[in-house]
Amino acid sequence: MSPEAPSPSPPAPLPELAAATAAAPEVRPAIVLRPLGFADPLRWLALGWADFRRAPAIGLFYGGCFMVMGWALMRAYEHAPAYLLALSAGFLLVAPFLCLGLYHVSRELQAGRRPDFGASLMAWDSRMGQLGIFAFVLLVLEMLWARSTLVIFAVTFDGMPDFKGSIAALFDPENITFIVAWAIVGAIFATLIFSVSVVSMPMLLDRSTDAITAALTSLRLVLTQTPVMFFWGALIAAITFTAMAPWFIGLVVVAPVIGHASWHAYRAAVAA
């Protein structure tokens, strides 16, 4: 009786299949967003105030930068008042990048480390490429906002009026058409910029992710938890405008507190 023939070995994978398997992209898990409540924004502000008190010198430096930006805007108003509202949109462009140092400080404090001022200044260095992409997106939005403001000026006043002397003259009730149009356009652009940047900047600093993913995550947070995020945005706007009243001096403290609070908003909203 002849011995049983050995079973044939399984065929080797086709070269095409092996190449396709090797080239298959890595599937990353979806970023999980945590549910938020209306008490959370107040808690973020409390945590931001605590961070400011733990590193006051660093916070005062960044707050001073915001105050100087306000002074620069007022200086621009003296010479070109029609451009003031357009230039003020730059606050929403510069603020997230200026706050990178504050995010770094809060991250160090949360990890139990002592924050370093020099390291906070260079917080952008490790993520320069993705931050540059995000900066370009915000720059385009800011330029569109500024251009829209100038168009509203030109259409409403049939040119660029001279409002030197008092900004209150710009918002005289006789200019109700301008006020309504400017407010609507400004609200649209401010909401859009807030939606794509509310957690994206601290996310880019904290995670190895790309600018598009960070912006979409921020937008998804606003769309899925709109009431809470609207409350958070309204708090930021109300506190910031109040701090601007006495020659922008209030921004010395308010700006760093909001910057620190924004870090805690990101950590609360986006699961680790």
JOGI-V610172 format. One record per pair of residues at least 12 apart in sequence whose C-alpha atoms are under 8 Angstrom apart, sorted by the first residue. I is the first residue (numbers start at 0). J is the second residue. D is the distance in whole Angstrom. If there is no record, write none. Layout:
I_J_D ; I_J_D
//
This chain:
30_216_8 ; 30_269_7 ; 30_270_7 ; 31_269_6 ; 31_270_5 ; 32_220_7 ; 32_268_6 ; 32_269_5 ; 32_270_6 ; 33_267_7 ; 33_268_5 ; 33_269_6 ; 33_270_6 ; 34_224_8 ; 34_268_7 ; 35_224_7 ; 35_227_7 ; 35_267_8 ; 35_268_7 ; 36_227_6 ; 37_227_6 ; 37_230_7 ; 40_227_8 ; 40_230_8 ; 40_231_6 ; 40_264_7 ; 43_260_5 ; 43_261_7 ; 43_263_6 ; 43_264_6 ; 44_256_7 ; 44_257_7 ; 44_260_5 ; 45_260_8 ; 46_259_8 ; 46_260_6 ; 46_263_7 ; 47_255_8 ; 47_256_5 ; 47_257_6 ; 47_258_7 ; 47_259_4 ; 47_260_4 ; 47_261_8 ; 47_263_7 ; 48_256_5 ; 48_259_8 ; 48_260_8 ; 50_105_6 ; 50_108_7 ; 50_256_8 ; 50_259_7 ; 51_255_7 ; 51_256_6 ; 51_259_7 ; 54_104_8 ; 54_114_8 ; 57_116_6 ; 58_101_7 ; 58_251_8 ; 58_252_7 ; 58_255_5 ; 58_256_8 ; 59_251_6 ; 59_252_7 ; 59_255_7 ; 60_251_8 ; 61_97_7 ; 61_98_8 ; 61_101_8 ; 61_251_7 ; 61_254_8 ; 61_255_6 ; 62_250_6 ; 62_251_4 ; 62_252_6 ; 62_253_7 ; 62_254_5 ; 62_255_6 ; 63_250_7 ; 63_251_5 ; 64_251_8 ; 65_94_8 ; 65_250_6 ; 65_251_7 ; 65_254_7 ; 66_247_5 ; 66_248_6 ; 66_249_8 ; 66_250_6 ; 66_251_6 ; 69_243_8 ; 69_246_8 ; 69_247_6 ; 70_246_7 ; 70_247_7 ; 72_86_7 ; 72_87_7 ; 76_163_8 ; 77_163_6 ; 77_164_8 ; 78_163_8 ; 80_161_7 ; 80_162_6 ; 80_163_7 ; 80_166_8 ; 81_149_7 ; 81_152_7 ; 81_159_6 ; 81_160_7 ; 81_161_7 ; 81_162_8 ; 82_149_7 ; 84_145_8 ; 84_148_7 ; 85_144_7 ; 85_145_4 ; 85_146_7 ; 85_148_6 ; 85_149_7 ; 86_145_7 ; 88_141_6 ; 88_144_7 ; 88_145_7 ; 89_141_6 ; 91_141_8 ; 91_189_8 ; 91_192_7 ; 92_134_8 ; 92_137_6 ; 92_138_7 ; 92_141_7 ; 95_196_8 ; 95_200_7 ; 96_200_8 ; 98_255_8 ; 98_258_5 ; 99_119_7 ; 99_122_6 ; 99_123_7 ; 99_200_7 ; 99_201_7 ; 99_204_8 ; 100_118_8 ; 100_119_4 ; 100_120_6 ; 100_121_8 ; 100_122_6 ; 101_119_7 ; 101_255_7 ; 101_258_6 ; 101_259_6 ; 102_201_6 ; 102_204_8 ; 102_258_7 ; 102_259_6 ; 102_261_8 ; 102_262_5 ; 103_119_6 ; 103_122_6 ; 103_204_8 ; 104_119_6 ; 104_259_8 ; 105_259_6 ; 105_262_7 ; 106_262_8 ; 122_204_8 ; 123_204_7 ; 126_203_7 ; 126_204_7 ; 129_203_8 ; 129_209_6 ; 129_210_5 ; 130_200_8 ; 130_203_7 ; 130_210_7 ; 132_210_6 ; 133_210_6 ; 133_211_8 ; 137_192_7 ; 140_188_7 ; 140_192_7 ; 144_184_8 ; 144_185_7 ; 144_188_6 ; 147_184_7 ; 148_181_7 ; 148_184_8 ; 151_177_7 ; 151_180_7 ; 151_181_7 ; 152_177_7 ; 155_176_7 ; 155_177_6 ; 193_232_8 ; 194_217_6 ; 194_218_5 ; 194_221_6 ; 195_214_5 ; 195_215_7 ; 195_216_8 ; 195_217_5 ; 195_218_5 ; 196_214_6 ; 196_217_6 ; 196_218_8 ; 197_217_6 ; 197_261_7 ; 197_265_8 ; 198_213_8 ; 198_214_8 ; 198_216_8 ; 198_217_5 ; 198_261_7 ; 198_262_8 ; 198_264_7 ; 198_265_5 ; 199_213_5 ; 199_214_5 ; 199_216_7 ; 199_217_6 ; 200_213_8 ; 201_261_8 ; 201_262_6 ; 201_265_7 ; 202_265_7 ; 220_268_8 ; 235_257_7 ; 238_253_7 ; 239_253_7 ; 239_254_7
//
